[in-house]
Amino acid sequence: MINFRGESRRVASRRAFLKRSTTALVTWAVAPTPAIVPAVSSLGQGTPGNVERKSRELTIEVLAGEYERQNTPVFFPLPETWRDEQCLALKRADTGALVDAQVESGPSPRLVWLIRDVLKAGQTRRYTLTREVTAPPPLPVVAADDGRSLIVSAGGRPVLRYNAAILPAPDPQQSVYERSGYIYPLFNPLGQAVTDDFPPDHAHQHSVWFAWSKATFEGHELNCWEFFQGKGRVDHEGLEENGGGAVFAHFTARLRHVDPNARGGPKTALHETWKLLVYNITEVFIFDADLTQTCATQSPVQVLENSYGGLAIRGHRNWFDVSNSEYLTSEGKTRRDGNQTRPRWVDLHGWIDGKVSGISVLDHPDNFRFPQPVRLHPEKPYFCFAPPRLGPFKIDPGNAYRSRYRFLVHRGRPDPGTIDRVWDDFAHPAQARIIKEGSRFPPY
């Protein structure tokens, strides 16, 4: 177990119901990785015969900066001369201990690992990256595609399910509510679902989804939030990639926002891409969602002013009873006074089978109109980040609309100090730099 608890701030406006729980979000851990040598999984495996007599070595220094780091993802852009290496090993320079690492593929590949032991603010830590033959890496974080959905697990525990296939509405007579291309459910580390789908009061709300509720496209209304109005919908289009590893699981999904009333028949107005990274942390679950929208035609989409629309969360059905749930924001606001404020993060939490669990969603400072206004429903367990609240804006052809959020799903009461630390890691990531590059003669 790794202690990862920050100093908590007292929040006077917390609901009395939380006093019923003595469980707090206090420790974080990573799933065990039994392999002796954690290979960089995306680069493949080698054989001893492939090892050259003279091996390359890279010394990397990580700077904590102004923030204490623990269980912090580090993203190190691989130099071009290292991108073709087939067998890599990462070690701490001070202890020689092997460190689980994994390559995030793409045009600019990055080596990813977690700072597990505390690195205090202002301190640095050095690692060595070498070309070495290693055992096949363990896969504690897995993305499994069953053809209808993709289930991501960490340490053998389910984290989330992305629904690629259309899920029918509970009432067969209400097919207008059917939906694909969203996450349901999110799980807490106890294996309990903490989100809801097709809630009876708002059957168009779906666990974790993204849509604009009030927009125009080619001269008429586009509403991809309330499907039942027949003015728009969101569909899953395809999965581009998915995989797992020692540090993270990932997937990329393509969606489309469709105008069903376009001249000549239904027409795609926006293409949307979801890129998710789910980290190897198991006492809480942490994942990043990178969402990008682009115009599907040469026509822009005008998003109109509205109090809701954007990334949205629908909490567990038990939380419909306001005595069983509460919000907490980075500014210490709750259900009573948090609606339409502009926090850095929002936590929705409540009772499930006698225990408190919650979902924190963190807003990245590069997001449009950060800190984005939030819609905290005063009676229902749902909230969204709603940039249209500040006025209309336009998504133009050739200009992508990008949103980044970090999710933290926890058991126990929300701890503001811990959530602040996770936000600091997200907003101000630890920096990694090359100190030196050289060569060495590996032992036989």
N, C-alpha and C positions, 0 to 999 in steps of 0.2 A: 504494500500500500504506500502511496506517496501522499504526503501531506501537502495540500494545495489550497489552503484557506487564507484568504486575505483578511485584513482587519475590517470588520463590519462597521458601517455607520448606523446609528439608531435612526429609525424612521418612525416618527410619532404617529403617522396616520395609518399604520398597519392595522388591519382588521383583527378584532378580538378572536375570530375563529382560529387564527394561526397559533394561538396560545395552547390549543389542544394538542399540538404536535411538539415533541421534543427532539425530532429528527431534523438536523440541519445539513446543509450542503457543505461538508467539511473536508472530505478526502477524495482525491482522484487517483486512479490507477490506470495502467496500460495493460492490455492483454498480454499474457506470457508468450514469449517467442522461444521455443525450445531449441532451435537450431544453434549449433555452435558458432557458426559464422553467418551473420545476416547479409546475404548478398544483396546487391542492388537489383531488384527483381526485373525491372523493365529491360535490362541490358542483356539478359540471357545468361547461360551457364558456359563454363569452359572446362577444359581438361588440363591436368598437370603438364601434358606435353606442349600446351599452347603458351606456357609461361616463358617469357624471354628471360635470359640470364640477368639482364639489367631492367629493373622495374622503375616506373615513374612514380613520383610522389608529389602530392600537393598539400601544402599546409594552409588550412582555412581558419580564420579567426572570426568568432561570433561576438558581437558587441551587444550587451544588454541595453545600452542607452539609459534612458531615464527611468526604466521600469524593471522591477524584479521579474524574472522569467522562470517558469516551471510548467512542464507539459506544453511548451510553446512550439508551434511549428516553425521550422527554419526553411526558407526557400533559397537555395544557392544556384544561380545560373551556371550551368556547366560551360566551361570554356570550349570553344569550337574544337580544339585539339584533343579534348577528352570525350567528345560525344560518340565516337566510334568504338570506345573501349567496351569490351564484352564482359569483363569480370572486374568488379570494383569492390573495395572494402573501406569502410569508414571507421576510424578509431579515435578515441580521445587521446590527445597528445600527452596529457599529464599522467594518465593511468594506463594507457595502452588498451583500455577496454573497448571491445567492439560495440558499434552503435548501429541499430537498425536504421537502414536508409532505403530510399526508393526513388526512382526517377519518375518525374511527371513528364510525360512525352509531349511533343508538340514542336512547332517551328523553333522554339528556344527552350530546350529541355532544362528542367531544374531538378537538382538533387534535394530531396525533402527528408528531414528527420525531426525528431522531437527533443527539445531540451528537457530531460527528465529530472535531473538533479537541479536544485535551486541555483540560479545564476543571479546574483544580486545586482541591483541597479548600479551602473557605472563599471561593472566588472566585464572581463572578457574571458573567453574559453577557446582553446585551440584544438583542432582536429586534423588528422592526416587522412588523406584520400589516396589509396594506392590501387594498382592493378594487381589483383590476387585471385587465385582460384578459390572459390568458396562453396560451401554446401548449398543446396537449393534452399531458397528462403521460405520461412513459414508464411502462412497467409492468415493471420489473425483477423484481418478486415477483408470481408468477402462481399462481392456483388454477384448474386445468382439470378439469372434470367430464366423464367419458366415459360416464356412465350407470351404471357399475358401481363406479367408484372415483373419488376426487378426488386429483389429484396436484398438490402444491405445489412450485414451483421458484423459485430465487433466482439471478439472473444467468445464466439458462439451465441451471442445474444442479439436478437433482432433490433435494429435501429430504426429503419423506415422501410416502407414499400412505395415504390413509384408505379402508378397504374398506367400501363400503356394501352391496354384494352379498354373498351367502353364498359363502364360499370352501369348496369341498369338501375333505374329508380326503384325503390321499394314497392311503389304502387305501379303495376304494369300499365295502368290507365294514364300515368303521368310520365310518359317517355320523354317529354320535353326536358326533364331534369337529368337525363343520363349524361355521363361525362367521362372523358379520358384525359390523360395528361396532367396528373396532379399527385401529390403525396398523401397517401392514407394507408395505414395510420403512421403516426410517429409513436415510438415506444419509449418508455422510461427504462432505466437499467434493471428494474424489477420484472420487465417483460409485459408491463401493462400498457395498453393503448392510452394515449393522453389527448388524442384528437378525435373529432366526430366527423361523420359523413352523412349527407342527406338528413340533417336534423329536421324534425317535424315542423318546427316553426319557420325555418329558412332552408328548404330542401335544395336550394341552389348554392349553398355554402359547402365547401369540400376540403376540410382538414387544413391543407396548405396549398394555396393556389394563387395565381396572379392574373388580374384582369382589370381593364378600365370599365368603369360603370357608366360613364357619360362621355361620349366622343362622337366625332363626325368623320365620315369617309365618303369621298366623292359626292358630297352634297346632302347626305342624309345621315340619320342617327345610327351610331354603332354602340351597342351595349353588350359586351361579352361577360358581364357580371351576372345579370339576371336572365339566364337562358330562356325562362318561361315567357318573356316578352316577345321572343321571336325576332330580336334585332341584332343578334350576334351570338357566337359560341366560340369555344376554344377546343381544339382537337389535338390529340397526340399524332405526330407525323412519323417519327422514327427514332430509334436509338442509334447513335453514331458509334459509341464505344462504351465499354464498361470493363472493370477489372478490380482486382484486390491486391493486397500486399502486406508487408510488415508494418507500414506506417499509415497507409490510407487505402480506402476503396474509392472508386470514382465511377461516374457515368455522365454521359452527355446525351440529352434528349432534345429532339426538335418538335416544336408545336406550331400551330397556326391559329391565328385569330381571324375568324371568317365572318364576312357580311353575307347573310343568307338572302338579302333582298336586293342585291346588286342587279343592275340591268344585264340580262343574259344569263342569270342564275347565280348561285353562291360564288363568292369571290374572296380569296384570301387578301386581307388588308395588311396583316403583320406576320412576319416570321419571328418565332421566338426560340431561343436556345437556353436550356438549363444545363449548367455545368456544376456538378456537386462533388465535393471532397469530404469524405467521412473519416475522421481520424481514429487512430488506435488508442482510444481513451475509454475506459469502461465504467468507472464509478459515476461519471456523467457521460452523456453523449454530446459530441461537438461535431458540427459539420458546417461547411461553407457552401452557400448558394450564389452562383454568379449567373445572372439572368440578363440576356441581351435581346432587344427587339429591333428589327429592321423592317423597313417598308417592303412589301411584296410587289408593289407596282411603282410607277412614277408619281402616284398620288400620295400626298402626305396624310397622316392621321392627326386630327386636331383633338386633343384631350381637353375637355371643358372643365370649368371649375365645379367641384363637388366635394362633399365632406368625406367621401370614401372612394376607394378605387386604388389598386396597386397590389402589393404583397399582403396576403391576408391569412389569418389563422383562426380556425374554429376549434375550441377546446372541448374536452370530454363532456359527454351528455350530463354527467352528474353535476357539472359546474353551472348548468342552467339555473339551478337554485343559487341565488346570490349569497346565501348564507354558507355555501360550500366552496366559494371561489373568491378570488380577489386579483386585482392588478397591482403591480408595483413598477414604477418607472425609475430611470436613472436620476430623476429630480425628486424622488420621494413621493410622487403623486400616486393616487389610487383611483378606484372607480369613482369616487366622489368628486375628484378635482383634476383627473388626468386627461379627460377627453379634449381633443384638439390642441394639446400642448405639443412641444417639440423636444422630446427626450432623445438621448443617444441609444437607449434600449428600453424594451418593455418586457415584463415578465407576467405571464398569466399562470396562476397556480390554484390548486384546490384539492379537495379530498377525493380519493378513489379507494374504496375498500378499506377505510379506516386509516389511510396514510396520505400524506400530502406529497404531491408531485407538481412539477411546473415546467413551462417552456419559456425560455428567454430568447428574444430575437434582437440582434444588435445591428444597428444602422451604420454603414461604412461612411467615413467622412467625405469620400469622393462621390457619393451618391448625389443625384440631382436634388437641389434644395435642402441639403443636409443642414441641420437635423430636420428630418421630414416630420410634418404634422402626423399625429396618430388619431385614429378613430377608435376609442375605447367604448364599446357599447355599454350603456349603464345597466342593462338588464340581462343581456345574453353574453355567453362566454366567447366573444369573438372580438378581434381587433385587426387593424390594418395600418400600414404606413401609407399615407395618402398625400403625395405631393400636389394633386389637383386642388387641395384645400386652399392653396396660396394663389390660385388663379390658373387660367388656361395656358397650355403650351402645345407645341407642335412637334411631332416626330416626322422629320423630313427624309425623303429618299437620299441615301448616301450618308446619313448621320445616324448612327446607332444609339439607342437608348439603353444604357447599361445600369444595372442595379446589383449591389453586392450586400449580402447579409450573412451574419454568422448566427447559427442556432446552438443553444445550449439546453439540453433536456435533462432535468435533474429530479432526484427524489429528495424529499425534505423541503423545508422552507427555503425561499430564495435568499441568498446571502449577497447583499449589494457589493461588498468588498471583492468577492470572488468574481461576480459578473463584471465589475469594473476592470478587474485584471484581465479577464478574457477580452473585453473590449479594447483595452490598451494593446494587447497582443495583435488584435485584428487591425486596429487603426494605425498602430505604430510598430510594425513587426521588427523583430530582432534583425540586425544587419549582419551579413557575412561577407568577408573579403579575403582575397588571396594574400598570404604573407610571403610565401615563396614557393617555387616549383623546382624540383630537382629530380634526382634519380638515386637508386640504391640497388645493392645486390641482395636479392631475397635469399633467406636461408633455405637449404634443401631438407 
